[in-house]
Amino acid sequence: MAENNEYQVIIIGSGPAGYTSAIYTARANLKVKLFEGYASGGQLMITTDVENYPGFPEGVTGPELMDLFRRQAERFGVDMEAVDVTKVELTEGSPFKVWVDDTVYKADAVIIATGAVAKWLGLPSEKAMQGFGVSACATCDGFFFTGKEVCVVGGGDTALEEATYLTRHCSKVTLIHRRDELRGSKIMRQRAFNNEKIEFLWDTVVEEVMGTPDTGVTGLKVKNVKTGEISDYKTDGLFIAIGHKPSTDLFVGQIDLDETGYIHIPDTTTTATNIDGVFAAGDVRDPKYRQAISAAGMGCMAAIDVERWLETRNA
């Protein structure tokens, strides 16, 4: 393709999946456009310390890691813009059309790497303390609370899995649930009930997170939904486990999604979607692992799948 707005590959979304797919496709000498989104870098941009990403024995902050990813993509000549895609046309086949406001771009292949966002309670104090004792990922941040007491909000399998995992590090885990019974699967409920480190705060919602970025979380103001009573609850950390929302609103009616909104991959040995020439990588198709390393790995897979698909198409 020769025109300025025409590319061999358009990547929608940044973060580990988007940047990795950009690095690999650019190194394959493909003409690549990466739309990072206004919130470029994904969920790692609100993560303070990352200690489990290989190659950083002393750890690295999320923004630092994403800056390194971006600089590496830039080094290989990826055309990047920190803007949101506003419309796509995928159902008519290649070349696919992607809009940013009134400007249309075309590409032979598309990689979707728009990620997923954690569902939050919506409290101002919760937002202020994200990365300072408030988290939505036990696997990512549980280690920082070794020997401490933490709370988990939620009542489904996600909350039960997070609470059970946190008992590996924490001295006590309190599960806070707005109802008087859990919604999770029977086996996960029983596992939590049998764990002596897990306690339960029933019929309760969090009203405020106490603490400062300097002190970290020091406690919660909680409310009993039946009595209306508000009380203080001492804790060293708060994990929100009420689910994630994949960033797929842009693709509704364009591509196959599962019942929870994640992109459906017909054959999980590849990254190909149901639309020939459209691929998906990272948390936008992964409700299970949700890790930077797995997202980066899928970004690599998507890039290789695209390269081979283009070779086959042009053969």
N, C-alpha and C positions, 0 to 999 in steps of 0.2 A: 504493500500500500504506500502511496506516495504523498498524499495530502497530510497537512499538519495534524489534523484531528483523526487520522486513521492509523491504527496500530495492529500489530499481530496479536498482542495480548493486552487486555485491560484487567487490572486487579482492583477490586473494590474492597477497601478496608486495609488497615495497617496492623499493628501488633506483630507478634512473632510469626504468625502464619502469613500475613500479607507481605511483610518485609522479606521473609525467607523465600517465598515464591518469586518475589521481584529479583532478588539476588541470583537465583538459579536461572530464571528465564533470561535475564540480561546477559549472564555469562554464556548462555547458549546462542548469543548474538541475535536475539529476537528484539523487535522494537516494542518496548513495554511502557505502558502508562499505569501509574499507581495513584488511585484516588484514596488518600489517607483518611479523609474525613476531618472535620473540624477538631474532633477529639482524637487526634492522631496518637498512635502508640497503644491504644486499647487499655485494658484493665490494669496493666502494669504501671500505667502513669499515676495511679493512686496507691501504688504499693511502695512502702518505704524500703524495706530490706528484702532482697532475694538471696537466699543462701543455698538453694538447691539447684541452681542452674549450673551445669557443668562448665568448667573453665574459669570459675571465679572462686578460688579457695577462701578468700577473705570476704566473700559476698559482694553484692552490688545493689544499688538502689534500682527500683523499677524504671524511673525516668532515665537513669544513666544507661541501663541495658538497652532500652529502646532507642536512645540516641546513637549508640554503637551500631545497632541494627540498621538504622536509617542511613548513617554515614557510609556503611558498607554498601548498601543499595545505591547510594549516590555515587560512590566510587566507580561502579560499573555502568553508570550512565542512565539509570532509571529516571524517567520523566515523572516527577512526583508533584502532587498538589494537595495541600491540606484543605480540601473542600469536600462537601457532602454531595454524593450522587443523589439526584432528586427523582429520577425516573429511569427505567430500563425497558428494553424491548428484546426479550429472549426467545419468544415463541415462534418468531418468523425464521429462525435459523441464522447461520452465519452469512454475512457479517452482522454481528449483534450491535445494537444501538444503546448508548448510555448517555444520559443527559445530566448536565450540571446547569440548573436553571434553564435558560433558553439555548444553551450551546450543546450541540450533539456531537458525540464521539462514536467512532466505529471500530470494531475489532473482530478478527477472525475467531478468537477464543476469549473466554472470560473466566477469571478465577474469583470466586466469592469468598472473602475472608473478613466478614463484617463482625464476627464474634458474638458474644452474648454478654449481657449485663446482669449483675446480681440484683435481685429485688430487695429493696431496703424498706425500713419502717417509715421513712420520711420525716424523721425528727431532725431539727437543726443541730442539736447536740451530737446526734449520731454522725451527721455529715462532717461536723467539725473535728470529730475524733477518729475518722477513718485513717488508718495507718498509725494511730497512736493508742491502740488498744481495742479498736473496733475493726472487725474483719468479716469477710464473707467466704473465707477459705481456710478451713482447719489444716488441710494438708500443706498449704503455703506457710501458715503463720503459727501453727501449734507449738513448734519448737521454742518460740520466743516466750512461751508461758510455762516452761518447765518448772514444776514445783509450785505453781500458782493455782489460784481458784478462778474459774471462768464461768460464764453463762452462755447458753446457746438458746436462741429464740427459734421456735418452730415446733411442729408436731408430726411431720411426715417423715418419710424415709431419709430425706436429705438431712434433716435435723438429727435423727437418730444415728446416722452414719457419722456425722460430724462429732456428735457428743461421744460416741464410742471411740472414735479415733483420738480425740483429745485426752481421754483417760490414759493414753500412753505417756503423755507428758505432764498432765496437770494433777494436782493433789485432789481436786474436787471439780466436778462439772455439774452445774445446775441447768436443767432443761426447763425453760419458761414457755408455757403454752397457754393460749387464751381459752382453751376448753378444758374439760375435766377428763378427757380421754385422748389418747394418741390416734393419729390417722395413718400411721405407718403400717407396714406389713407385719404380720404376726411374728415372724422370726426376728425382725428387727426390734419390735416392741419387747419381746422376751429377752433378747440379748441386753437391752438397756436396763430392764427391770432387774436382771441378774447381776449387773455390774455394780459393785459396792461403792464405786467412786461417783456414780451418777445419782443425783437427787432431782426432785421434780417440784416445780412451783406451778400449781394448777390455777386455772381461771385467772390468769395474770397477764398483763401487758406492760411493756416498758414505756414509761412516760418521758424519761429524760436520762441521758448518760452523763454522769458526773466525772469531773477530772479536767485536766488541761493537757495540751501537747507536751508540756514539760513533765508533768506528773504521771501521764498515762491515765487510763481509766481507774477510778477509785471506787466507783459504786454506781448504782442505778436507783432511780425513783421508779417504783413499780406500783401498778394499780390493780386491785382485785376487781374484776369486772362484775362480780355478783354483789359485793358489798359497797364498792366505790372507794374503799379505803386505800389511801396512798401511803407507802412506806419506803424507807431506804433499804437497799440490799447491797451489802459490801461484795465487791468482786474486783478482780484484776484485769478482766477482759470480757469483751462481748462479741460473740460470733452470731451473725445473722444467717439463718439457714431456712429461708422461706421460698427458696427456688431461684432459678435464673430465667431470664427472658432472652431468647435468641434475637439478634438484630436482623430480622427477616421481613419486616413490614414492606420493604421495597419490592419483595419478590412474591408476595401473595398473588396467586393467579398466574404467575409466570413460571413457576417451578414447583416440583413436588415437595411438600413439607409434611412432617409427621404430625401427630395429634397435638403435640406441644409446641409446634412452630419451628422445630429444627429442620434443616435441609435433609431430605431423605436421599441416601446414597444406595441405589439398587444393588450394587456389588461392592461390598466393603473392602475388597482387595484393591480397589482403585479409589480415586477421588471424583470420578465422573458422576454427574447428576443424570436425571432422566432426559435432559436436553443435550443433544450431541454438540460438544464443543464448549459446554459450561461445566466448570469444576468447582468444588468447594473444599475449604481447608480450615482447620482450627475449630474454635468453640461454636461456630455457627452450625456445625454438623456433629458436635461432640458433647452430649449432656453428661457423659460419664467421667472423663478424666480431668478436663478443664485445667491443664497445666501448660506453662509456657513452652516446655520442652516438647510436649506432644503436639502442640499447635505448630511449632517450628518444623517438626518432623513432617506433619501433614502439608505444610507449605512447600517443603522440598518435594514430596510426592506429587502434589498438584502440578508443580512446575515441570517435573519429568513427564507426567501424563500429558500435559499440554504440548510439550516439545514433540513427543511421539505421535500425538494426534495430528499435529500440523504436518509432520513428515509423511504420515499415511495419506493425509488429504491432498498433499502436493505431489505425491508419487505418480 
